[in-house]
């Protein structure tokens, strides 16, 4: 049997230090889980202590299996996590600084990749009900926090080289918004613009954006049960695949952004053909 050193592609992330913000559930957890399977040293963050603890336990279970059966994790360490509240505007920068200190052992071990999938439940409002406060609140976690984090990443917390990356999360609504989703379309488009701007400002570090379509994550738990089924069915019918995305499928887009050292300033679209339907 060939040694792992003989593989060029499946070992690209082996030993890499990867921080996933929003890694306790949904797409973020799947990205973290996939990174563990690739032999990476994974750190996740979330806003809820209980959810964070459970997610870390699940990731460590995967790590233990790999360590025992495949020796994939022999160069890494068990996944860890830290609570980071991104919804507190006044404490946002200090909270992110604390997270980066934790993820890098006080700056001694720089990150190779950072993935931003954090997002809080948002409210789609009719235009006449939109307020400045609503816009600011909707943007804070999903669009403002990623830029503040970018400011803090360099020069001390990430390897500023082409092999390293920072991946943001936008959304299909940037290109094809639904009715009453103007604010959502706005932050989705903003994140795509931030990815391009940051790719220039942080060069040669690579910065990209993944733009998912509808993905069945825990965010749907916030939708009343009687509305959830019809909503998911509507999303299915709005694709050419007739499906709703799965977090484990979307994780592949983030892995690609980390592994392809020649992709930067790009938007990776995974939406089941929503733009064509």
MOLINTA-V672548 format. One line per field, one symbol per residue. phi: phi as a letter, one per 40 degrees, with the letter a starting at -180 (. if undefined). psi: psi as a letter, one per 20 degrees, with the letter a starting at -180 (. if undefined). burial: 1 if it has 24 or more other C-alpha atoms within 12 Angstrom, else 0. Layout:
BEGIN
phi = ???
psi = ???
burial = ???
END
This chain:
BEGIN
phi = .cccccccbcbcbcgccbbbcgccafccccccccccccgccbbbbacbccccccccccccccdccccccbfcbccbaddbaacaccccccbdcccccccccccbfggcbcccabbbbcabdbbcbcdcbcbccccccccdccbcdccccdcccbccbaccbcccabbcbbacccbbccdgbdcccccccccccccccccccbdcdcbbbcbcccbcbccccccddcccdcccccccccbccgbbcbdcccdccccdcccccbbagbbcbbaggdcbc
psi = pqrhiiphgijhjpiqoppopkjircggghggghhghjjroppqqripgghggggggghhgggggghghikhjhibqqqrqppooiioghjgghghggghgghjlkjhnqqhqppojqprpqopqqhiiprhhggghhhgghhgghgggghhgqiiiqomrhirqoprocqhihhmqrpjkghghghghghghgggghhghjqjppprppnqbppnaihihipphiigghghhghgijriikrqqqhhghhhhhgghhhojjpqkqoopnjkjhii.
burial = 0000000000111111111111111111111111111111111111110011101101110111010000111101111111111110000110111111111100000111111111110101000000000010111111111111110111001111111111111111111111001111111111111111011001111111111111111001000000000001001101100011111111111111111110111111111111100
END
